[in-house]
Amino acid sequence: MEGRLPERDRPWVMRTYAGHSSAAASNALFRRNLDKGQTGLSVAFDLPTQTGYDPDHPLAAGEVGRVGVPISHLGDMRALFDGIPLAEANTSMTINATAMWLLALYVVVAEEHGAAGAELSGTTQNDIVKEYLSRGTHIFPPGPSLRLTTDTIAWTVANVPRWNPINVCSYHLQEAGATPVQEVGFALATAVAVLDAVREAGQVPAERMGDVVARMSFFVNSGVRFVEEMAKMRAFGALWDEITATRYQIKDPKQRRLRYGVQVNSLGLTEAQPENNIQRIVLEMLGVTLSRSARARAVQLPAWNEALGLPRPWDQQWSLRMQQVLALESDLLDYPDLFDGSPVVAALVDSIAAGARRELQQIQQLGGVVAAVESGYCKAELVASLAERRRRIESGAEVVVGVNRYVDTEPSPLTTAGADHVEQVDPGVEAHAAAAVRAWRESRDPAPVAAALARLREDAAGTANLMAATIACARAGVTTGEWAGALREVFGEYRAPTGLTAATGGEADGSLVAVRERVLRTATDLGGGRLRLLVGKPGLDGHSNGAEQIAVRARDAGFEVIYQGIRLTPEEIVTAAVQEDVDLVGLSVLSGSHLAAVPAVLDGLRSAGRADLPVVVGGIIPPTDAEKLRAAGVARVFTPKDFALTEIVDELVNVIRTANALP
């Protein structure tokens, strides 16, 4: 037929993001997914692994195996990929602060499989900048973190040439509030910082910079405004080609091509009427597949019930089948680009490109993306942008079907099974993992471990590429916590800016005025001063968007807000609550560890003599868990369906008045 391609395009790599409980359980899940037609693996690691802690560390309590698989040492990595031929696999690993370590474990296991470095293909995410801005799994300060990234890039270009050593990740930026312009601009600023660092480190010969650029990959978000998302990716590709040609003088257009994978928007999925998430996922997938010249190289889709909890294998299968139907049943791959020559698309692409170019220039004028992170500029811009988006949703200017319009609904047959409509993590997983890592430490030869860690510290204190020392640690049986702990000793740790100071939620509606009056009246009833709210993020969960938006709206309503950022122990939260003499503690937990983290805070307050201090909790919390938290003493439980921030803040006032016996 006229207009068709002479040969049908090959489909993109199809993945599902998977991993939980244990290496053995995740291995079984990988095998099932591959048998169902998945063409690439995408590994989710749990928060202790992402932040450099072993399962028996106190900070890992409640987090082991919840949002991914715990990998503590070489034995775990062997179990994770048992029976999977790594020379044939295309493996994506969502890991950042500990990316070098997990790649080293993967390379050593591949060697044991008989797979040479030149045969391995896949990706480590390894974008630490977005961790400071959105995801929160950073460990070290920006300088040492960027060194780990550049060392990994230099090593892989020489030793694992088909591997993508970094996945510049704008995905979480969109979830943190980024507009298409900010998503592209911030991601390009990160890529420029990484390429500049690689070039300046001198580990890669100048004539091989084209190979470095060719292995740079991106991981983007695709929202439900799929026309705009498609234009965003066309603009992204044009700007990347422009930057790599002019700034780095890369001559080969193939090396300058934007290579990206995509996960469509998970945080845009709704707890209310969750069946609507199916059409959202399909539309979001179209944004990164419709335009042939800007089509994703790999796609992974969330499941319909991710706003409710951990998806089951059947839910993941449903998402995989969406990709297969589009790629194999539709005629999408039969035709050239459908949008070439469209004046509407061209204008939209030009607008996004111009805005992203200005954003990139602004960041460069601030001294580059690391300086823009350290100054708080990037974080403040994202918090402000997300506050504006929330304001539009609350006012009804931006429609979310089933949430702020057409909220009446028939009962969903998808959720009639109660708690069975999401995967349940066995509470015994954590105890088993903690016992297993202790047994691993006791069974190994201590001398090679000590020598490998000593070498790692010595190299970290100098300028040597750290990959060789890291691989030596992997072979010696060093654990994830020991590797990260050694680098913590040399590099220190880092607490990123919260971005709250420059952000305002604005007037979502006239009700904020009434809430301000109630806040002021309640403060007066309690004896003067301002109502004080402590917003706490216990455990290792770094998803801080919700906590930040509550903090902004509460501050706009007249509260004095104490927010110290992410990754706090229950003891630190209790100490802050007592020392700051707050009127209310609000805890935010999205990782599923609420049944461990929240009771620990309640017990701490009782021990500190403040059992009277009310505590509220927000997060992805199933109804049965919410009942347990209320029985334990939590005053209110908020979930994603509670989208109206002003109403939440008004309810916080009610909690304070009730706790203090005020009418």
N, C-alpha and C positions, 0 to 999 in steps of 0.2 A: 504494500500500500504506500502511496506517495506520502513523503514527509517522515516516514519511519527511519530509524537508524538501520544501517546495513546489517548490524549484528546487535542483538539485545544486550544491554548492559548487565554486568554481573551485579548481583545484590550486594549491599553493604554487609559488613560483619554484624551478625545478630547476637546480642548478649542479653543476659539478665544478671542483675547485680545480686550476688548471693554469698552467703556465708553466715553461720551462727553456731552457737553451742560448743562445737569441738571440731578439730581438724578431721576426724573420722566422719562425723555427721555431715560436714561440708563437702568432703570428698564424695560421699554418696549422692548428695544433691547435685554436684557438678556432673557426675556420671549420668544421672537421670536427665538433666537438662541437655547434655550433649546427645543423648539417645533420642531426644525429642526434636532435634534439628538445630539446636543452638550451635553457632559456628565460632564462637569465641567465649573465653571465660572472663568474668569480671568479679574480682575477689573483694568482698567487704571484710575488713578487719575490725575487731572490737576496739573500744576506746582505750583500754590499757595498752594494747599493741600499738595503736596510733600515737599514744603519748609517752611511750617508753617505760611501761611498768609491767612487772611480772604479775600473774594472777594472785599471788599471795601478798602483794603490797597493800597496805591499808587504803590507799587512794583508789584501788581497783574494786573495793567492796561494792557489790551490787551491779557492777558494769561488765563482768566477765561473760563473754559469749552472747551479749544482748544485741548489739547492732552489727555484729560481724563475728568472724572466727578469731579465737585467741591463738596467736603464734608466738611461742616463747623461746623456741630454739630450733636447731636443725631437725630434731626428731619430729616436731610438729609439722615442719614444712614437708618432710618426707611423707607423713601421713596425709597431708592435704592433697598431694599430687600423686598418691599411690595409684599405679595402673594407668596414669594419663601420660601419653608419650609427649614429653615437653618439646622435642624437636619438631613436632607437628602442630603444637598448640599455639594459639594467639591469646596471650594472657594479659589482662589489664588488672593492675593492682592499685586500688584507691588508698594510697599511703603517701604521707608527705614528710613530716618531721623525721620519721624513721625509714624513709624510702631507701636510702643507701643500705641499711641493714636488711630489709626484706628482700631487696634485689640480690644481695650477697647470699642469703640463704637459698634463694631460688636458683642462682647460678651453681652453687655447690650441689644441690639436689639434681640439677640437670646433668652435671658432670657424672654423678653416680648413675644416672640413666643412660650414660653414654652419649649425651648430646653436647656437642661443642658449642662454644659461645657464638660462633658464626651462624649456627642453625636456629638460635632462639629468636623469637619475635614476640613483641608485646609492648607494654607501656607501664611505667611507674608514674603516678600523678605528679608527685615531687614539686608541687607549687606551694611554697611556704608563704608567699605574700598574701594569698587569699585566706590563709589560716588566721593571720592577724586581723583580717577585715571581717570575716564571716563565719568560718567553721570552727575555729578555736582549738585546733589540735597542735598548735605550735609548742615547742619546748624551749629552744634557744633564742637568743637575740637575733635580729635580722642579719647582721654581718656574718656570724658563724653559720647561720642557716643557709645563706646564699653560697657560702663556701662548700657546704655539703652537696648542694645542688650542682655547682660547677664541677666539683671533683667527680661526681657521678657521671655527668655529661662527658667530660674528657675521657674517663675510663671506658665508657660504653662505646664511644666513637672508635676507639682503638681496639676493643676486645669483643664487643657484642654489637656489630655494626647494623643489625636489623632491628635493634631495640630502640624504642622511643624513651629516652631517659628522663623526659619531663613532659607533663601534660599541663600546659598553662590553663588554669581552670577558672573560667568565668561563670561556671554553673552556679556556685554558691553566692556569687555577687548579685545575680538577679534575685535569688531568694532573699538576700539581705536588703533588697530595695533598689538595685541598680536598674536604671532605664536602659534601653538598647544602646544609647550613646555611651553611657557610663560603663556598661558591660564591655563593649568593644574597646573603649579608651583605656580603662584600667587594665584589661588583659594585655593589650599591646604594650602598655608601659611596663608591665611585668616581664614580657618577652624581651623587650629592649634591655632591661636591667640584667637579665640572665645572659643574653648574648654579649653585652658589653663586658660582664664579669668573666665570661669564658675567654673572650678575646684578650682581656687585660691580664688574665692569669698566666698566659704564655704556655699552657700545657698542650694546646692544639696548634699545630703549624698553621700559618696564615693561609696557605693554599688549601687547607682542609676545612675552612670555615663554612664552605658550601655544604659539606657533609653534616656539620653541626646544625645548620639551618634546616637541612632536609629531614633531620630526625626530630625537630621541634614539632610537637603536636599540641592541639588545644582540646579542651573539654568544655562544651558550652551547654547552656540551658535553652530550652525551647518552650515558650509560654503559649497560651491559648490563642493569642493574637497572631495567627500563623502567617498572615500576609506580611505583617511587620517583621516577624521572625525570619522569614525567607529573605526579605530585603536586608535585614541585619547581617545575614551570613554572606550575601553577595558583597556588601560593603566591607565586611571583615576581610574577605579574600582579596579584594582590590587594595585595601590598605596594607595588608601583609606583603603583597607583591611589591608595592611601592617602597615600603620600609626596607625590605631585604635587598632590593635592587640599589637603592640610593645610599642607605646608611652602611651597608655591609658589602656592597659591590658584588653581589651574587649574580653571576651571568646566566646560569642555567635556569630557564623558567620552570623546569620540573622541580628543582630544589626550592624554588620560591613558592610553590603551590601550598595553599593553606590546607593542612591535614588535620581534620578534627573528628572527634567522636561526640556523641550527645547523650545526655540523660534528660528526658523531658521533665517538666516542672513537677516535683513531688510535693513541695509545700503549697502549691496551688490547688492540690486535691482537697476535697472537703469531707469532713465527718458527717455533715448534714447531707441527706440524700446521696450516699456514696456511689449509687449506681450511675449518677451523672459523671463520675470520674472517667468512665469508659470513653465517652465521646470527647472529653477533654484530652485524654491521652492520644486518641487517634488524630485530633486536629493538631496537637502539638507535634506529633510525628510528621505530619504533612509539611510543617514549616521547614524541616531540615531534609526533606526528600524530594519535594516537588521540583526544585530548581536544579537541573542536572549540573550546571557549572558551579553550584555551591552545595552539593549534596554531601552529607556526612559519610565518613568512611566506616563508622561503626555507630550502632544505635542500641541503647538499652532503655527499656520502658519500665516505669514503676507499675505496681499493681493497683487495682481499684481500691483496695482497702488499706493503703499505707497511712492514711490519716487516722486509722483505727488501731493499728498495731503492726506486728511483723507478718508479712504475707506468707501464705502456705505454698507448697509446691504447685498446687492446682492454680492458684492465683498468678504465679509466675508463668505457668504454662499459657494461661489466657493472654498475657501480655506478649509472650513470644509468638503466639498464633496471630496476633494483630500484625506484627511485622511480616510474617510469612504470607498472609493473605494479600497485603499491599504489594510485596515484592513478586510473588509468584502467581497470583490470580489476576491482579489488575494489569493494565497495559502501561503503567508508569514508566517502566524501563525500556519501552520500545521506541521512545521519541527523543529528539534533541531537546535543548532547554526550551521550556514552554514560555519563558518570559523575556527572552531576548527581543529587543525592539519595542517593548511596552513603555510608553512615556510615563505611565503611572508608577511602574516599578522603578524606572530610571530616576524619577524625581525623589522617590522615597529612599532609594539607595544613596543618592547624592546628599540628601539631608542628614542621614545617619552618619555617613562618612565624614561630612564636614564637622558635625558635632563631635565625633570621636577624635578627629584630628585636633580640634581645639582642646579637648580634655587631655589628650596626650601632651600637647604643648604646655598646658598649665602644670602638669605633673613634672615635666622636664624642667620648667622654670623653678619649681620648688626644690630641685636637686635630684630628681628621679623618684622612682616609686618607693624605695626604702625610706628616703627622707619624708615623703608624703605619708607613709604609714606612721613613722615615728612622731611626726608633728600632729597626727590625728586628723589631717585633712581628709584622707580617703574615707575613714570610718565615719566621720561626721557627715560627709556627703551622702553616704549610704543610709545612715540612720534617718537623716532628714528626708531623703527620697522615699523611704519605706513609710515614714510617718505621713507623708502626703498621699501615698497610695492607700493607706488605711483610712485616711480622712475621706477620700473619694468613695471607698466602699461603704463606710458608715453613713455618708450623706446620700447614698444611692446613685451618685454620679457614675460610678463604675458598678455594673451589675454582676453579681455572682448568683447564678440560678440556684435556688434551694436554700440560699443563705440570707440574702437581703431582698429577694423577689421570688415569688412563687414558692413560698415556704411551706404551704399546706401539702401534705404528702400521704400517700398510702404506705402502709408498713412495707418495708423492703424484704422480699423473700431471701435476699442475699445475706441478711443479718439475723434471720430468725433463729440461727443456731446458737445465738448468744456468744459466749466467749470462744466458741469453736470456730468463729469466722476469721480468726487470726491464728498464726502459729504461736504456740506457748513454749517458752524456754524452760526446760526442767530446772528448778531451783537448785538441784544437786550438781549442776554443771560447774558452778564456781568452786565448790569444795573439791570436786574431782580435779579440776585444773590446778588449784593451789597445791594439792597433794602431789600431783604429777610433776610439777616444776620443782618441788622440793626433792622428790625422788631422783629427778634428772641431775640436779646439782650434786647429790650425794653419790651418784653412780659414776661420775666422770672423773678423769684424772685431773687433779687440781693444778698441777704444774703447768701444762700447756695453757690452761685458762688464765692463770696469773700472768704468764709471759705475754699472751696475746693482748690482755687488757693493758699491761704496762706499755706495750708498743703503741697501742691506740692512743693512750694519754700522751705519750712522747710525740707522736706524729701530730696530734691535735694541737699541741703547744707550739709546733713549728709550722712549716709550710708544705709538708709533703702531702700528696694526694692520699686521702684517707680510705680509699676503696681497698687497697691491698691489705691494710691493717684490719679492716672490717671483715674481709673474706677470711683472714687468718682467725679472727674471733669466731666466725661461723663454724669453721672446721674444728676448732678447739672445743666447741660445745658451750660457748658463752650464751647467756640468755639475753632476751630483749631488754630487760630491766638493767642488767649489768652493762650492756653496750651503751645504752642511753645514760646510765648513771656515771660512767667514766667520762663521757662528753659533758655532762652537767658539771662535773668537777672542774673541767677546763674552761668551758664556755659560759657557765652560769645559765640561769633561766630568765624568762622574759614575760612580763605582763603587759599586754597590748592596751592602747587607749580604748576607752569605751565609746567615744563619739557622742556622748549625751550633751555636752556643754553647748554645742552649736545648734542642736536640733530642737524643733518645736513642733508639736502636733497640730497647732492651729486650732481653730474653732470647728470641730467636726460637726457640731450642730449647736443650737441654742441651749441645749441641756447642760453644757459645760459650765455656763454661768450659774445655774442652779446648784451644780455640784460644788463649785467654788464656795458658794454661800454656806452649804452644809459643812464643808471642810473647816471653814472659818468658825462657824457656830460650834462645831464639835470641839475644836481647839480651845475656844473660850470656855465651854462647859467643863473642860478638863483642867482649867486653871491657867490658860494663856499659852503663849508660844505657838509653834506650828506643829501640826500632826507630822509625825516622823515615820516613814516607811522604809524598812530594810528589804531590798530586793536581793535575793541570794540564789546563786547557781551552784548547788552542791554536786560533788562528784566530778566526773571527767567530761560531762556533756558540754560541748562548746556551742551548741545552737542557741545563740543569745538574742535572736531577733525579737521574740515575743517579750522577753524580760526587758529589753531596751525600750520597746514601744510602751509597755506598761509604765516603765519609769518616766518616760517623756510625758505621757498623758497625766500621770499622777502629779508630776511637778507642775504641769500647766494648770492643774486643778487646785494648786496651793499646798500640796504636801512638800515637806523636805524629804528628799529621796537620798538614801544611802545605797549606792551600788558600786561594789568593788570589782566587778567583772566576773569572769568565769573561773571555774575549777577551784572551788573552795571546799575545805573539809567541813563537816558538820561542826567541829569544834571552833573553827574560825567564824562561822556564821553565828554561833551562839555567843562567842566573845564579842563580836561586833554589835549584836542585838542588845547585850547587857551594857556595854560601854557607851553606846550611842543613846541608850534609854529610849528605844523606839516604841511606838504604839502598836505596830503590826509588823509581822515577818511574812514576806511573800516569797515562796520558793518556786523555781521554774525547773522542770525536769522533762526532757523530751527523749531521753535514751531508753526509757523503760525501767530505770533503776529506782523509781519512786518508792517502792515498798521497802527498800533498804535505806535510801538516803533520808526520806522524810521522818520516819520514826527515830532515826539517830539524832536529828535536830530536836524533835520533841523531847526525847530523853535527856538531851543536853540542857535544854531550857529548864526542865524539872530539877535537874541536878544543880543548876545555877540559881534555884529559887525563883524562877520566873515561869512557873506553870500557868500563871494567869495571862501570859502574853499570847494573844491570838496568832495563829499561823494559817495561811491560805496557800494553796498549791495550784499550779497550772502546768499542763503538759498533755501528752498523748496518753490518757489514762482511761482504761476500760471501766464500764460501770461497776463491775464487781470489785475492782481495785479501789475505785472511788469510795465505795461503801466501807472498805477496810480502813482507808485513810481517815474517814470521818469517825469511825469507831475508835481509832487511835487518838483522836483529839483534834484533827484538822477542822477548822471552822468552815471553809468553803473549798470546793474543787472546781477549777475552771478547765475546760477542754477547748479544742479548736472551734467548736460550734459557738463558743462565746466570743464572737468577733467584735462586738461593739465595746470599744475600750472605755468610753465615757460611762457606760452602764456598769462595767466591771469596777471602775474607780468608785462609782456611787455605792456599789455593793461593799467595797472595802470600808467605806465610811460606816455602813450598817454594821459590819463586823466589829469595828472599834466601839461603836455606841453600845452594842449588845454586850461586849466583853466588859465594858465599864458601867453597865446597868443604867445607861442613859436612855430616856424615852425616845 
